[in-house]
């Protein structure tokens, strides 16, 4: 599987290594990682873009077919500096579309229109880490109002649950109707993990982003 999320992460991490190598004066390493970042990023845009859907999708390495499942990872290439400019409006439109990612508590882990949409972990619920990364990507692309709306919606859902239940959860209902404690986790109605560390840490950073004006 050629996965959108892992490919984006690899391209970004290679870019960060360029910065580290440059800072310590290792120009050969910087050049190497610059080539890796450019190569992976360009392949994301050329091989994982679904023109008809206007979104990115995983590609099966054996059949070469793009996945028909519309997941929140479709938005992650916003985080790549070489995103083709003409694709930005289509991705922003998908972000706001209530049948895709514009749910009451965005961003669902799969599109609201997916036949398998549910309250089970990565089959519907909103994850704070995904929203955080996409918010940073939106900021990088100059879509600051969309980033602000996303962060405020994320923090709002977290605060509502915290004020009622006194804890921070692993994931939240994208429809904003189910108690986080009743969401499915790998088939069991046990809810997401409570007192979840990365949700808390990223909420703190999102609060700082708002205070700093993004």
N, C-alpha and C positions, 0 to 999 in steps of 0.2 A: 504493500500500500504506500503510495506517495501521499502523505498526509499534509494538509494545509497547515495545521498548527505546528507540527514538529519542524516543517520546512521554514516557516516564518521565524520560529525560535532560533533555528540554526543560523539563518541569515543575520538576524539581529545580534546573536552572540558573537558571530565572526566579526561583525562591525565593531562591537565593544572591544574585541581583542586587537583590532587595528588601533584603537585609541590607546590601549595599554602599551602595545609594542612601540607606538610612536612616542609615547611619554617617556619610555626608558631608552629611547634611541635605537631600538632594534628595527631598522628599516626593512630588512629582508623579511622578518616575520610580519611586519605591517603589510608589506606587499602581498605576501602569501594569503593572509586572512582577508585582505581587500578583494582578491580574486575569488576566494571562496564565497564571500558575501554577495558579490556581484553575480556569480554564477548561479547560486541557489535562488537568489531573489528573482533573477530574470526567468529562471525555469518555473517558479511559482506563477509568474504572470503569463508565461507562454503555454504551460501545460495543465494548470489547475484552474483556469478561468473557464466558466461556462457562459458563453456569449448569450445563449437563449435565456438562461435564468438570470443573467446579470449578477452572478455571484461566483465565488470560488468554491471548489468542491474537491474532495479526495479523489485520487485516481487509482484504480486497481492496476497494480504493476503487471499482472498476468494478462488480463483482458484488455487493458488500456482504456477501459470505460470509466467515465466520471461517475461518482456516486450520485444517486438520485436523492439521497437524504440531505435535506437542507438544515445544516447545523450552524450554531453561532460562530464556529470557526471560519465560516464563509466571510466574516468581517475582518478577521485578523490581518490580512494583507494590507489593510489600512496602515499598519505599523511599518511598512516598508517605504523607504524614502523614494524609491523609483516607481511607486504606484502610478500607472497611466492616468493622467488627469481626467480623461473622459469617463473613467470608471467610478470616480468619486461620487458623482450625483446618484448613480444607480445603487451604490452601497448605502448611501445616506437614505435613499428612498426605502430600501429594504429594512433599514433600522427603524423607520417610522411606520411601516406597513403593519396594521394589526393582525393580518393573516400570516405575517412572517415573524418579525422581531419586536413589533410595537405593541407588546402586551401591556397590561396594567402595571406589572412589575417587570420591566425589561432587564436583561435580554434573556429570553428562554434559551435553554441549551439546544433545543431543536425548534424549528419554526412551528408556530401555532397551527398551521395547516397540515402538519405531518400526521399521517394516520396513526402513528405510534406515540403521538404526544400524550404524556401522562404526568403524574407527580413523582416519577421514579428517577432520582438522581440526574443523570445526563440525558434523560428523555423528556425534558420539559422544564424543570426548575431553573431558577436564576441562581447563578454562582457568582459570588462577589469577586473572585479572582479573574473570571472572564470579563466581567464588567470593568474592572480596574484596567486591564490591559487594553481593552477596546477604547476606554476613555482616554488613556494616554495616546493611543493611536489617533484618535479624533483631534486631540490637541496638536499633535505633530502635523496633521493635515490642515490645520487652521480652522477646523470645525469646532470652535470653542463653545458656541451656544449648545450644540448637540452634546458635547462632552459634559457641560454643566448640567443639562437636563438629565443625562444618564446618571451622573454621580448623585444628584439630588434624589432621584427616584430610588437608587440603590440604598442610600442612607436612610431614606424615609421608610422603606420596608423593614430595614434592620432596626430602626428606632421604634417603630410600631410594635414589633415582636418583643423587643427588649423591655419596653415599658409594661407590656402585659405579662411577660414570662420571665424576665430577669436574666436572660442569657442571649448569647450570639450563636447563630446556627451555621452549619456547613453550607446549606443551600435553602432557598426560599421559593414559595409557590409563585410562578410567573403570572398566574391569574389573580393573585392577591385574595383568594377566597379560603384556602386551606391553612389550618394551623400548622406551623412548621414541624410540630411534634408528630403529626399524622402523615407526613409525606412518606412516600415509598423510598426505601433504600435497598437496592438489589432485591426487590420483590417483597420485602418485609415492611409493614406500615410502622416503622420505628422512628421515622423522622431523620433529619440529618444529625450529624454529631453536634453535641452541645459544647458551649465554651470553646468554639473553634478558633484556633490561633490565627490562621491567615486571614480569616474574615475580619477579626478584630484589628490586626495590624494594617490591613489594606483600608479598612474604614477610617482609621486614624490618618493614613496618608491622604485619603480623599478629602477629609475635613481640612487638612492643611492646604490641599490644592484649591479648595473653595476660598479659604481665608486669604490666600495669596493671589486670588483672581485668576487662577489657572495659569 
